[in-house]
Amino acid sequence: MSTTPLPHRRRAWLLGVVVPAAITAAAWAAIAALVPRLPDPVAVHWGLDGVDRTGTVGELIAPMAVIGGLSLVVLGAFAVLTGRQAINRRMVLGLAVALATLFAGMALTTVLVQVDVPTATEAASPDTGMTLTLLAAVALGALAGALAGSDPAQPATGALPAGVPTADLPEGQRAVWVRSVSGIGTTTTWVLALAAGALGIGVWLLTDTVLLVVTLAPVVVLMLTMTTWQVQVDARGLTARGALGWPRHHVPASEVERADVTQVRPFAEFGGWGLRTAVSGTVGIVVRKGEAIAVEQTGGRRLVVTVDDAATGAALLNTFAERTRQEAHSQR
């Protein structure tokens, strides 16, 4: 485990702990002030035809309070204890702010639609408020991720370890290695995405509500970006991009300690598939079981990418990593 201090700790505390706590506290302060103005009993569930179940105030707000509280604790801990790589920080800090906004907004919305109504059955649908909450959560989460901070430059200083695989590439010659990897196939991914979109439009037309459509949209986007990746190795280093060009993760050749081939067991090592983080802090772009490029980086960072022909990609990356060291040495 690296002893190098984690970067951007102030941002981690601010965006991973302070901002989510402030959002949550503001929402629940408003809820506490509004509770006396709610009907008794309150609406606790809405169906297609309006309120279909009533209950106590506790039944209405307790589940979201528990979920929101757990989210604050878990993501707050991840924010301050992890984040050696920018992609991890962006995911954790973005999720911390997004989920705090989502859970606080959902709880507040279900209360606001019932303020001063004579009976619970007369409460308006929370769909509009829920939709705005979802949009706000996505926007604020994306902003937090963007503000999480890039990785500081950490060029390698020593030579590559003896015996690492390298490519037979003549001095001065350039090469590019590009592979696409997909867990379920690119065509299948697009078919499922279109089917989900059609389902969402169908639900909208049948129920006259945009809530499910707005809910499905991020799922479709995530499905597209996480199931298919393009992996490229060139003189700049290794770059992995999702199907829509995002997420994007880049490892500069100057920061590569070594690249090797490894065998990946997604669930055992990363707890699942997609863009993942192992307990050790390793970032995994894992869409299937099998061979992968494992890149050891400066600062105790590590990336694993499942991809075909990993041996060629790893060897070429080592070659460019060695060249950047030679170029840096010649400029001294």
C-alpha positions in Angstrom: 0.0 0.0 0.0 1.4 3.4 -1.0 2.4 5.9 1.7 2.1 8.8 -0.7 -0.5 11.3 0.7 -3.9 11.2 -1.0 -4.3 14.3 -3.3 -6.9 17.0 -2.9 -8.0 16.2 0.6 -9.6 19.6 1.2 -11.8 19.1 -1.8 -12.6 15.6 -0.6 -13.8 16.8 2.8 -15.7 19.7 1.2 -17.4 17.8 -1.6 -17.6 14.4 0.1 -18.7 15.5 3.6 -19.5 19.2 4.1 -21.6 19.8 1.0 -23.7 16.6 1.3 -24.3 17.2 5.0 -25.3 20.8 4.3 -27.8 19.8 1.6 -29.2 17.1 3.9 -29.5 19.4 6.9 -31.2 22.2 4.9 -33.8 19.8 3.5 -34.5 18.2 6.9 -34.7 21.6 8.6 -37.4 22.6 6.1 -39.2 19.3 6.6 -39.2 19.7 10.4 -40.8 23.2 9.9 -43.5 21.8 7.5 -44.5 18.7 9.5 -47.1 20.6 11.6 -48.9 21.7 8.4 -49.4 18.1 7.1 -52.7 16.3 7.2 -53.2 13.4 9.6 -52.8 10.7 8.3 -50.4 11.7 5.5 -50.0 10.2 2.0 -47.2 7.7 1.9 -47.6 6.2 -1.6 -48.9 7.4 -4.9 -50.2 5.2 -7.8 -51.3 6.1 -11.3 -54.6 7.4 -10.0 -53.1 9.4 -7.1 -52.7 8.6 -3.5 -53.3 4.9 -2.8 -51.9 4.5 0.7 -51.8 6.7 3.8 -50.0 6.4 7.1 -48.1 8.3 9.8 -45.5 11.0 9.2 -42.9 8.6 10.4 -43.8 6.1 7.7 -43.4 8.8 5.1 -40.0 10.3 6.1 -38.2 7.6 8.1 -37.2 5.4 5.1 -35.6 8.3 3.3 -34.0 9.6 6.5 -32.3 6.2 7.1 -31.2 5.8 3.4 -29.9 9.4 3.3 -28.1 9.0 6.6 -26.4 5.8 5.5 -25.4 7.4 2.2 -23.8 10.3 4.0 -21.7 8.0 6.3 -20.6 5.5 3.6 -19.7 8.0 0.9 -18.2 10.4 3.4 -15.9 7.7 4.6 -15.0 6.7 1.0 -14.4 10.4 0.2 -11.8 11.0 2.9 -10.2 7.6 3.0 -9.8 6.9 -0.8 -9.2 8.8 -3.9 -5.7 8.2 -5.0 -6.8 8.4 -8.6 -8.9 11.2 -10.2 -11.4 8.8 -11.7 -12.1 7.4 -8.2 -12.4 10.9 -6.6 -14.8 12.1 -9.4 -17.1 9.0 -8.9 -17.1 9.2 -5.1 -17.5 12.9 -4.7 -20.0 13.1 -7.5 -22.1 10.3 -6.0 -21.9 11.9 -2.5 -23.4 15.2 -3.7 -25.8 13.6 -6.1 -27.3 11.1 -3.6 -27.5 13.7 -0.9 -29.5 15.9 -3.3 -31.6 13.0 -4.5 -32.6 11.6 -1.1 -33.1 15.0 0.5 -35.1 16.3 -2.5 -37.3 13.2 -2.6 -38.2 13.5 1.1 -38.8 17.2 0.8 -41.0 16.8 -2.3 -43.3 14.2 -0.6 -43.8 16.7 2.2 -44.3 19.8 0.1 -47.1 18.4 -2.0 -49.1 17.8 1.2 -48.6 21.1 3.0 -52.0 22.6 4.1 -54.1 20.1 2.1 -57.3 19.1 4.0 -56.8 15.4 3.6 -54.0 13.1 2.4 -56.0 11.9 -0.6 -56.1 15.4 -2.0 -52.3 15.7 -2.1 -50.9 16.4 -5.6 -48.6 14.1 -7.5 -45.0 14.5 -6.5 -43.8 13.7 -10.1 -42.8 17.2 -11.0 -40.8 17.7 -7.8 -39.2 14.3 -8.2 -38.2 15.1 -11.8 -36.6 18.3 -10.7 -34.9 16.5 -7.9 -33.4 14.0 -10.3 -32.2 16.7 -12.7 -30.7 18.7 -9.8 -29.0 15.5 -8.4 -27.4 14.8 -11.8 -26.3 18.4 -12.4 -24.8 18.9 -8.9 -23.2 15.5 -8.9 -21.6 16.2 -12.3 -20.3 19.6 -11.0 -18.9 17.9 -7.9 -17.1 15.3 -10.0 -15.7 18.1 -12.2 -14.4 19.9 -9.2 -12.8 16.8 -7.6 -9.3 17.7 -9.0 -7.0 16.1 -11.5 -4.1 13.9 -10.6 -0.9 15.8 -9.9 1.9 15.0 -12.3 4.1 12.2 -10.9 6.7 11.2 -13.5 8.6 8.0 -12.9 12.3 8.5 -12.1 13.8 5.0 -12.1 14.2 2.5 -15.0 11.6 -0.1 -15.7 12.1 -3.4 -13.8 14.2 -6.0 -15.6 12.2 -8.5 -17.6 9.1 -6.5 -18.3 7.7 -7.2 -21.7 8.5 -4.6 -24.4 7.6 -4.3 -28.1 10.0 -4.8 -31.0 9.7 -1.1 -32.1 12.7 0.5 -33.8 14.0 3.7 -32.3 12.2 6.8 -33.6 9.3 4.7 -35.0 5.7 5.3 -33.6 2.9 2.9 -33.2 -0.7 2.9 -32.0 -2.5 -0.1 -30.5 -6.3 0.1 -30.4 -8.8 -2.4 -29.2 -12.6 -2.3 -28.3 -13.9 -4.5 -25.6 -17.6 -5.1 -24.8 -19.3 -7.2 -22.2 -22.4 -8.0 -24.2 -21.5 -6.8 -27.6 -21.9 -3.3 -29.1 -24.9 -4.2 -31.2 -26.7 -5.7 -28.2 -25.9 -2.7 -26.1 -27.5 -0.3 -28.7 -30.5 -2.6 -29.1 -31.1 -2.7 -25.3 -30.6 1.1 -25.1 -33.2 1.7 -27.9 -35.6 -0.8 -26.2 -35.3 1.1 -22.9 -35.9 4.4 -24.6 -39.0 3.0 -26.3 -40.2 1.6 -23.0 -39.8 5.0 -21.4 -41.7 6.8 -24.1 -44.4 4.2 -23.9 -44.7 4.6 -20.1 -44.9 8.4 -20.6 -47.7 8.1 -23.2 -49.7 5.7 -21.0 -49.3 7.5 -17.7 -48.8 11.1 -18.7 -45.8 11.4 -16.4 -42.2 12.2 -17.2 -40.8 10.8 -14.0 -40.0 7.3 -15.2 -38.6 8.7 -18.5 -36.2 10.9 -16.6 -35.3 8.0 -14.4 -34.6 5.7 -17.3 -32.5 8.2 -19.2 -29.5 8.1 -16.9 -29.7 4.3 -16.8 -29.6 4.1 -20.6 -26.6 6.5 -20.7 -24.7 4.5 -18.1 -25.5 1.2 -19.9 -24.0 2.7 -23.1 -20.9 4.1 -21.4 -20.1 1.2 -19.1 -20.5 -1.9 -21.3 -18.3 -1.0 -24.2 -14.8 0.6 -24.0 -12.1 1.6 -26.5 -8.6 1.0 -25.2 -5.7 2.8 -26.9 -1.9 2.7 -26.3 0.3 5.2 -28.1 3.3 7.5 -27.3 1.2 9.4 -24.8 0.3 6.4 -22.7 -2.9 4.3 -22.2 -6.3 5.8 -22.7 -9.6 4.0 -22.0 -12.9 5.6 -23.2 -16.5 4.6 -22.7 -18.8 4.0 -25.7 -19.8 7.7 -25.8 -16.3 9.0 -25.1 -17.0 9.2 -21.4 -15.9 8.1 -18.8 -12.3 8.6 -19.9 -9.2 7.5 -18.0 -5.7 8.3 -19.2 -2.4 6.9 -17.8 0.6 9.0 -19.1 3.5 7.0 -20.4 5.8 9.0 -18.1 4.0 7.7 -15.0 4.0 4.0 -15.9 6.1 1.9 -13.6 5.3 -1.3 -15.5 2.6 -2.9 -17.5 1.8 -6.6 -17.5 -0.9 -9.1 -18.5 -3.1 -10.5 -15.7 -6.2 -12.6 -15.4 -9.3 -11.0 -13.9 -12.2 -12.5 -12.0 -14.6 -9.6 -11.9 -16.8 -10.5 -9.0 -14.1 -11.9 -6.8 -11.7 -9.0 -7.3 -14.0 -6.0 -8.0 -17.4 -7.1 -6.7 -18.9 -6.9 -10.2 -18.5 -5.5 -13.7 -18.1 -2.1 -15.2 -16.0 0.8 -13.9 -15.0 -0.5 -10.5 -12.7 0.1 -7.6 -11.2 -2.8 -5.6 -10.6 -2.7 -1.9 -6.9 -2.2 -2.6 -7.6 1.0 -4.5 -7.1 -0.5 -7.9 -9.3 1.0 -10.6 -10.8 -1.7 -12.8 -12.4 -1.3 -16.2 -13.9 -4.7 -16.1 -16.5 -5.8 -18.7 -15.7 -9.6 -18.8 -13.6 -12.3 -17.2 -10.2 -13.1 -18.6 -7.1 -11.4 -19.8 -6.4 -7.7 -19.0 -3.6 -5.1 -19.0 -2.4 -4.3 -15.4 -0.7 -1.0 -15.2 1.4 -0.1 -12.1 1.7 3.7 -11.8 3.7 6.1 -9.7 2.1 7.2 -6.5 0.9 3.7 -5.7 -1.8 3.8 -8.3 -2.9 0.7 -10.4 -5.3 0.2 -13.3 -6.7 -3.0 -14.7 -8.4 -3.1 -18.1 -9.9 -6.3 -19.5 -9.1 -6.4 -23.2 -8.1 -8.8 -25.9 -4.5 -9.0 -27.0 -3.4 -7.5 -23.7 0.1 -8.7 -24.1 0.7 -6.5 -27.2 -0.8 -3.5 -25.5 1.2 -4.0 -22.3 4.5 -4.5 -24.2 3.9 -1.4 -26.3 3.1 0.7 -23.2 6.3 -0.4 -21.5 8.2 0.6 -24.6 6.8 4.1 -24.6 7.3 4.4 -20.9 11.0 3.6 -21.3 11.3 6.1 -24.1 9.8 8.9 -22.0 12.5 8.2 -19.4 15.2 8.3 -22.0 13.9 11.6 -23.4 13.6 13.1 -19.9 17.2 12.0 -19.1 18.6 13.4 -22.4 17.0 16.8 -21.6 18.8 17.2 -18.3 
